[in-house]
């Protein structure tokens, strides 16, 4: 469910703050992606706890600081939720760096 034209920079990227499931980019955007698999799409969308969101944003910030070659003019963090049937939904710009 990665957009056409986006390159995968990393999968399951570990940082001192936690792991980012997927990091993708094109010439204008770098996008962090968290994948949540639950029995329903709604459960998946509600599965991201505030503490985990904080860790994801800290991880994303760390990557942007330590990998300047990956930096792009725009950033966002999406969440992809997948249900038990394999149906998926992307929540664009679900988390925001402060």
N, C-alpha and C positions, 0 to 999 in steps of 0.2 A: 504494500500500500504506500510505497514511496512514490512521490510525484515524478513524472517524466522530467528528465533534465537534471535531476539531483544525483550527485555522486555520494556514495557511502564512504565517509571518512573513517568511521570506526563502529564496531559492534561490541556491546558489553564492555564499554570503556570504563576501567576502574580508576578512581581518583582517591586521594586521601579522605574525601568526604562521602564517597559512595560510588555507585555505578550508574552510568547512563546506558540505556539499552541500545540506542542507535544515535549516531551523529551523521547528519547529511548536509550537503551544501551545493550551491551553484555559485555563480560569480557574484551574486548579490546577497545571498542569505546563508547563514549557518543555522541549522535547526537541530535542537536536541529532541529526542523522542523517547517517551516512556510507554511501554506496552503493558496493558493490564488485561489479563484473561480471567473472566468470571463466567458464571452460569448465564447471566443476562448482560446486555449492553449497559443497562442502568446500573447494575451492581459494579461493573467495571468502571464506569464513570465516577461512581461514589467511592471507589476503593483507594484513591490517592489521599492519604492522611496529610494533615498540615505539616507534621514533622518530616515526612518523606519528601514533600514538596520543597521544604527548606533545604534538605540534603541535596536534592536534585539541582536546585538553583545554585547552591554552593559549589557543587561539582561542575556545573556549566560555567560559572564564573572562573573557577580554577582553570578549566580548559582554555578559556579565552585569554587568560593571563599567561599561561605557560606554553601555548601553541600559537604564537602570533601569525604563523603561516596559515592557520585555519581561520583567522578573523575575516569577517565580511562586513560590509556597511550595515547590514540588518541582522538581527537575531530574533529567534522565537523558540518557544518550547511547546511542542505538541504532545498530546496523549492519544494513543490509539487503543481503543477498547475492543476486545474480541469476546464473543459469547461462545457457548458450548457447541453451537452449530457451525462455527467458523465465520459467522457474519462479523464484519468489523466496521468501526466508525472512528473517524479521526476528529479530534477536538483541537482545532488550530489555535495557537497562541493561548494554550490552557494555563501556562505559568509564565510569570514575568519577572525578569531580573529587576531588582530595586536599586 
